[in-house]
Amino acid sequence: DLTLRLIADHPGQIEFARNLVLILDRSGDQKAAIDHCNAYCRQWPNDSALCSSLAELYRDSEDWQSAEQTYRRLLGLGQVRVGAWRGLVTCYRNMGDSDKVASTLNDWLAEDPDNAVAQHLLAAVSAEQAPDRASDEYVREVFDQFADTFDRQLSALEYVAPARIGVLLEEVGLSRDGQLRVLDGGCGTGLLAEHVRGFASRLVGVDLSEQMLNQATDRGYDQLVQEELVAFLDRHVGAFDLIVSADTLNYFGDLEPLLRS
């Protein structure tokens, strides 16, 4: 109500309009958020933040055609380009148009040839020059962007892998007596820490994503390291009694380099 009054009293203040769209979306009134955002996009047609919000609202409501049109408009504004390209790829994937997925990725790479996400996705859909594993740049970029919402989304999925690892360690006979040097490989936001801390005299987490590591700082690690896992293990041969990892090995193709480290 306050935001509506502010908008009524100050119709030229775009910040109030942006905030109302955000409030409506977070309150669960997606239709009202879309209606208001559409109106504000007509009032401020060159504002990339409103256009981006509208595209994401359409995406979240699975109105793929409207989302596609809005992401195209966002590209035309010349800003938020990585988000717009990724949004278009998501639209075409959900619309079942594999040709447009590939052509959009090619267009994206023509504009940004070194973009690791576009390179990875094109390799995945074309099966041409497929890498042996997800590149460090791709993993870092994806998880840096994902870090702020990672725990919340996994909680919504009722993610239990970290807890199960803690149980399995006990089932194979390990004791929570704080005697082991433990490495959490691909630690992310640190969801494993509370489940393995009791086994550890020293607990180290390693991950490629700086933003994910920032989320893990208060979770009980003795050290957090930003590094690729195989490179880290090659530098610390024999340094750990126990290595644990949850949902990390799926980013490796050939596991031999990792298991040999």
N, C-alpha and C positions, 0 to 999 in steps of 0.2 A: 504493500500500500504506500509506504513511504517513497519507494522508487517511482511508482506511478505518479505520485504527487509532484515529485521533483521533475519528472519528464514533462508533466503538464505545465509546471511553472517555468521550466527552462527547455523549451522544445528544440533549441539548437545545440544542446549539450549531448554529444555523441557518447560520452562515457556513461551517462545514465542509461542510454538505450542498450549499450553493450551489457551493462550489469543486469538489466531486467531480463534480457535473453538468458543470461547465465543462471539467474535465480529461478526462472521458470523451468529451465531444463533440469536443474538439480532438484527441484521440487517434484519432478515427475510429470509435469504438464507439458509434454512434448509438442502437442498440437498448438498450444498457445505460444510456445517458444518459437515454433516455425512461423506461425502467422505474424507475430511481432517482428521477427527477424526479417521476414520478407518485406514488411512495410518499411523497416529501417534501411534495408538495402536499396529500396526505391528512393528513400529520402537522401541517403548517402551512397550513391552507386559506385563510388571509387574507393570505398573503405574496405581494405583487404581483411581486416579483423572480422567485420560483420559477415562478409562473404564467406570467409573460412568457417565461421560458426554455423552459417546456414548449410553449407556443404556437409559439415559433420552431423548436424541435426538430421538431414535427409539420410545420411549414411546409417546413423544409429537407428532410424525408423525403417531401414531397408527399402527406402524409395530410391532404387538405384538409378533410374532414369533422371529424376530430379537432381540427385547427387552428382551424376555425371555432368549434367548441364551446368551446375553451379561450380564444380571444380574447373570446368573449361573457362567459365567466366573469371574464376580466380587466377588462372594462368594468364588471361588477358590483362589483368591488372598489374602483372609483372612482379608480384611479390608472393611470399609463402610458396615458392615454387616446388620445393621438395615435397611438402605436404600435399600440394595439388597433384603432382605426378603420382605419388603413392595412392592418393585417393582415387584417381582415375583407374589405376591398375586394379584396385579393390572392387570398384564398380563393375568393370568388365569381367573380372573373375566371377563375380556373383551373378552377372547376367549371362554367363556361359559363353562369352565371346572370346575364344582363345586367340583369334586373329588380331583383335583389337588390343588384347593384353600385350601381345608381342610387338605390335606396331607402336603402342604407347611407350613401351620400354625402350624401343629403338629411338623414338623421338626424344625421350628423356636423356638417353646416352649421347645423342647428337648434341644436345645442349650442355650436358655435364658428363663428359666421357669417363671421368675417374670416379663417378659415384658408385660406391661399393654395393649399396642396396640394389640399385638398378642392374648392375653387373650380375649379382647373385640371382636375382629374380629371372633375368633373361636366360641365364644358364639353366635354371630350373625348368622353365617352360619350353625351351627349345631343345634341350639335351645336346646342344652343341658346345664344345669346349667346356664341358662340365668340370668344375674344379674337384680336386680330391677331397676337399672339405670346405666348410664355410670359411671365408677369409676372415682374418683378424679384424679388418676394417668393417666388414659387414656386421659381425657379432658386436663389436664395440658400438657402432652407430645405433643398431637396433636396441640394444639394452640401455644405452645412455638415454634414449628417448622413452624407454619403457619403465625406467627406474621408479619414478614417482608413483606409479599406479600398480607396480608389480605385485606387492603383497596383497593389496586389496583385490586384485583380479584372481590371484591364486586362492585366496580365501573364499571367494564366490564359487570357485570350482571345487571346493572342499579338498584341497590339495593335502595329501598326507605322507608324501614320500619322506620328508625329513624325520617325522615321528617313526615311520616304519624302519628307517635306517638305525635309529637309536635302539629299537626293540631287537632288530636282527643282530646288532653287535653284542647284546647281552645273550642272545640265543646261541651264538657261537662261542660263548664262554668268556668274553671280556668283562672286566669289572670296572665299575665307576669309582676307581680308587685314585684317579689323577696321576697315573704313572706313565702315560704314553705321550710321545710327541706326535701330534695329529695335524694333518693337512686337510683342509676343505678345498678341494680342487674345483674351481668354478663356483665360488661361494655365493655370488650374487649379492642379495641384500642380507644374507646371513641367517636364513631360516633354519639351517642345520645346526647353528651354534648351540642353542639351548639343549639340543638332543645329544650332542657329543661332548659338550664341555666337561661333563663329569668324568670322562675317560682320560682327559688331557692334563698333562703337566704344562704343556704349551700347545696352544691352538693357533694355527696360521691359516688365513684365508687368502686365496689368490684368484683374481678375476681380471678380465680384459677391460671391463667397463668401470670407468672412474665414478660415474654417477651411481652405479649399483653399490660400489664399495662405500660411497658416502652414506648410503642407507644402512650399512652394516657396522658403522663405527661404534655403536653402543651395545653391541650384541655379545660381547664377551671374548672377542679375539685378542690374542696377545700381539698379533701383527697382521696387517692387511697389505697385500702387495698387488699392484696393477701390472700384470704381465701375462703373456701367453703361457698356458699350463705346461706344455712340453718343454719350452725353453726354461721355465722355472725349475722343473724337475731335473733337467740336464745340469743345472747349476747347483743342485742340492741332492746329489746322489747319496743315498743312505742316511739322509737327514731326518727321516720320519719313520715312526714305528707303524703308523696307521694312516692311510689315505682314504678319505670318504668323498663322495661326489654324488650329487642329485641332479638329474636332467642336464648334464653337461656333455656326456659322451655322444649324444645324438648330433652334436655339431661337428663331430669328427667322422670322416668317411672310413679310411683305413685306421684301425685302432693300434696297429703294430708300433708306430713311433711313440705313442703315448704309453703303451704297456711295457715297452722296452726301456723307458726312461727310469 
